[in-house]
Amino acid sequence: MSFLQNAKIRTKILALIVPLSVVAIIGVVLMAQNYKSADNDYSDLLAMDDVATISMARASQSIVGLSYNAYQVLAYSSKDPEMAGFVQNYDMNKKELLNLLADAKEHAQENAASVDPLMDQAKAIIAITDQAVKAGQVDDNTTSQTLLKQADSKIDAEVRAIRAWIKSSIDSVQVQSDALTDNTNNTILYTLSVLGTVFVLALIAALFVVSRGIV
């Protein structure tokens, strides 16, 4: 107790203020870190899943466009000057479809494995429509039409599967978002509880300084 008895009044007051200030600063820093961590988690979750969901939605459009282009090749004569454009658009949609599915798998995180069946089905559809387009380019319309009819049911099933995947992905994001919210709230509550306890202890220590030193 010799320090408290012999120290100057300014030193004693600082011994009261400094611990409380340190606890307050630490509390602010910890709370800021918790909020920053939660913000990063939300940003990562939304960024990755948004990319996957958008890629899937675009893939659905590409497969419909691919089918439309294949039917254009069937409907027009091989001598029609627009035939080359139809084939080019078909190839573009085909390439885009596979790229979008690959992009969705890359960003899907927990749902990445569920993209594989959609990719396999898309390749199976392309194998059929490729043959149909080749037949249409030489005006073998009977073969082309038969092949496109085979592809129609597969395309319809693929589009439905993609829509279901998108819905499942959105639901998954909601579940993960709720989990992040709960985890963040629990972390902040725990941090406040610990800081509150430390602050009370620091206040008690400061009051002890007052009672033994200043008064």
C-alpha positions in Angstrom: 0.0 0.0 0.0 3.0 2.3 0.2 2.6 3.2 -3.5 -1.0 4.3 -3.0 -0.1 6.3 0.1 3.0 8.0 -1.3 2.0 8.5 -4.9 0.8 11.9 -6.1 -2.9 12.6 -6.5 -2.5 12.8 -10.3 -0.9 9.3 -10.4 -3.7 7.9 -8.2 -6.3 9.4 -10.6 -4.5 7.9 -13.6 -4.5 4.6 -11.8 -8.3 4.9 -11.7 -8.9 6.1 -15.3 -6.3 4.2 -17.3 -7.6 0.6 -16.5 -11.1 1.6 -17.4 -10.0 3.3 -20.6 -7.9 0.3 -21.6 -10.9 -2.0 -21.1 -13.1 0.3 -23.1 -10.6 0.5 -26.0 -10.2 -3.3 -26.0 -14.0 -3.7 -26.1 -14.3 -1.4 -29.1 -11.5 -3.2 -31.0 -13.0 -6.6 -30.3 -16.5 -5.5 -31.3 -15.2 -4.0 -34.5 -13.3 -7.2 -35.3 -16.4 -9.3 -34.7 -18.5 -7.1 -37.0 -15.8 -7.1 -39.7 -15.5 -10.9 -39.5 -19.3 -11.2 -39.9 -19.3 -8.8 -42.8 -16.5 -10.8 -44.6 -18.4 -14.0 -44.0 -21.6 -12.6 -45.5 -19.8 -11.1 -48.4 -18.0 -14.3 -49.2 -21.2 -16.3 -48.9 -23.2 -14.0 -51.2 -20.4 -13.4 -53.7 -19.8 -17.1 -54.3 -23.4 -18.3 -54.3 -24.6 -15.4 -56.4 -22.1 -16.2 -59.1 -23.1 -19.9 -59.1 -26.9 -19.0 -59.2 -26.5 -16.5 -62.0 -24.3 -18.9 -64.0 -27.0 -21.6 -63.6 -29.8 -19.2 -64.7 -27.7 -18.2 -67.8 -27.0 -21.9 -68.5 -30.8 -22.5 -68.6 -31.1 -19.8 -71.2 -28.2 -21.2 -73.2 -29.7 -24.7 -73.4 -33.0 -23.2 -74.6 -31.1 -21.1 -77.2 -29.1 -24.1 -78.3 -32.3 -26.0 -79.0 -33.8 -23.0 -80.9 -30.7 -22.7 -83.1 -30.9 -26.5 -83.9 -34.5 -26.1 -85.0 -33.5 -23.1 -87.1 -31.0 -25.3 -88.9 -33.8 -27.9 -89.5 -36.3 -25.3 -90.7 -34.0 -23.6 -93.3 -32.5 -25.0 -96.5 -28.8 -25.7 -96.4 -28.5 -23.2 -99.3 -30.0 -20.3 -97.2 -27.5 -17.6 -96.6 -28.5 -17.4 -92.9 -27.6 -21.1 -92.3 -24.0 -20.2 -91.3 -25.3 -17.8 -88.7 -27.6 -20.4 -87.2 -24.8 -22.9 -86.9 -22.5 -20.2 -85.4 -25.1 -19.3 -82.8 -25.6 -23.0 -82.0 -21.9 -23.5 -81.4 -21.8 -20.3 -79.3 -24.7 -21.4 -77.1 -23.2 -24.9 -76.8 -19.8 -23.5 -75.6 -21.4 -21.0 -73.3 -23.6 -23.7 -71.7 -20.6 -25.9 -70.8 -18.6 -22.9 -69.6 -21.5 -21.6 -67.4 -22.0 -25.0 -65.8 -18.3 -25.3 -65.1 -18.4 -21.8 -63.6 -21.4 -22.7 -61.4 -19.6 -25.8 -60.1 -16.5 -23.7 -59.3 -18.5 -21.2 -57.2 -21.1 -23.5 -55.8 -19.0 -24.5 -52.7 -21.2 -27.0 -50.8 -23.4 -27.8 -53.9 -20.5 -28.3 -56.3 -21.1 -32.1 -56.6 -24.7 -31.5 -57.5 -23.6 -29.7 -60.8 -22.0 -32.9 -62.2 -25.3 -34.6 -63.2 -26.4 -31.4 -64.9 -23.1 -31.3 -66.8 -23.4 -34.9 -67.8 -27.0 -34.4 -69.0 -25.9 -31.3 -71.0 -23.2 -33.2 -72.7 -25.7 -36.0 -73.6 -28.1 -33.4 -75.1 -25.3 -31.8 -77.1 -24.3 -35.1 -78.5 -27.8 -35.5 -79.9 -28.2 -31.9 -81.1 -24.8 -32.0 -82.8 -26.0 -34.9 -84.9 -29.3 -33.1 -85.6 -27.5 -29.9 -86.7 -25.1 -31.9 -89.0 -28.1 -33.6 -90.6 -30.0 -30.3 -91.0 -27.0 -28.8 -92.8 -27.2 -31.4 -95.6 -31.0 -31.1 -95.6 -31.5 -34.5 -94.0 -34.5 -33.1 -92.3 -36.1 -36.5 -91.3 -33.0 -37.5 -89.3 -32.6 -34.1 -87.9 -36.3 -33.9 -86.8 -36.1 -37.4 -85.2 -33.0 -36.5 -83.2 -34.4 -33.2 -82.1 -37.5 -34.9 -80.8 -35.2 -37.2 -78.7 -33.4 -34.1 -77.4 -36.6 -32.2 -76.5 -37.6 -34.3 -73.5 -34.0 -34.3 -72.2 -33.8 -30.5 -72.6 -37.1 -30.1 -70.8 -35.8 -32.3 -67.9 -32.5 -30.4 -67.8 -34.2 -27.0 -67.6 -36.4 -28.3 -64.8 -33.4 -29.7 -63.0 -31.5 -26.4 -63.3 -34.5 -24.5 -61.9 -34.7 -26.9 -59.0 -30.9 -26.5 -58.4 -31.3 -22.7 -58.3 -34.2 -22.9 -55.8 -32.1 -25.3 -53.7 -29.1 -23.0 -53.8 -31.2 -20.0 -52.8 -32.7 -22.0 -49.8 -29.2 -23.0 -48.8 -27.9 -19.4 -48.8 -30.8 -18.5 -46.6 -30.0 -21.3 -44.1 -26.3 -20.4 -44.1 -27.2 -16.7 -43.7 -29.4 -17.5 -40.7 -26.5 -19.6 -39.2 -24.1 -16.8 -39.7 -26.5 -14.3 -38.0 -26.9 -16.6 -35.0 -23.2 -17.2 -34.7 -22.5 -13.5 -35.0 -25.1 -12.7 -32.4 -23.7 -15.3 -30.0 -20.1 -14.1 -30.5 -21.1 -10.5 -29.8 -23.1 -11.5 -26.8 -20.2 -13.6 -25.4 -17.8 -10.7 -26.1 -20.0 -8.2 -24.3 -20.4 -10.5 -21.3 -16.7 -11.0 -21.0 -16.0 -7.3 -21.4 -18.7 -6.4 -19.0 -17.1 -8.7 -16.4 -13.7 -7.4 -17.0 -15.0 -3.8 -16.8 -16.7 -4.5 -13.5 -13.5 -6.0 -12.1 -11.5 -3.0 -13.3 -14.0 -0.7 -11.7 -13.8 -2.5 -8.4 -10.0 -2.3 -8.6 -10.3 1.4 -9.4 -12.6 1.9 -6.4 -10.1 0.1 -4.3 -7.5 2.6 -5.4 -9.8 5.5 -4.5 -10.6 4.1 -1.1 -7.0 3.3 -0.2 -5.2 6.1 -1.9 -7.1 9.2 -2.8 -9.7 9.4 0.0 
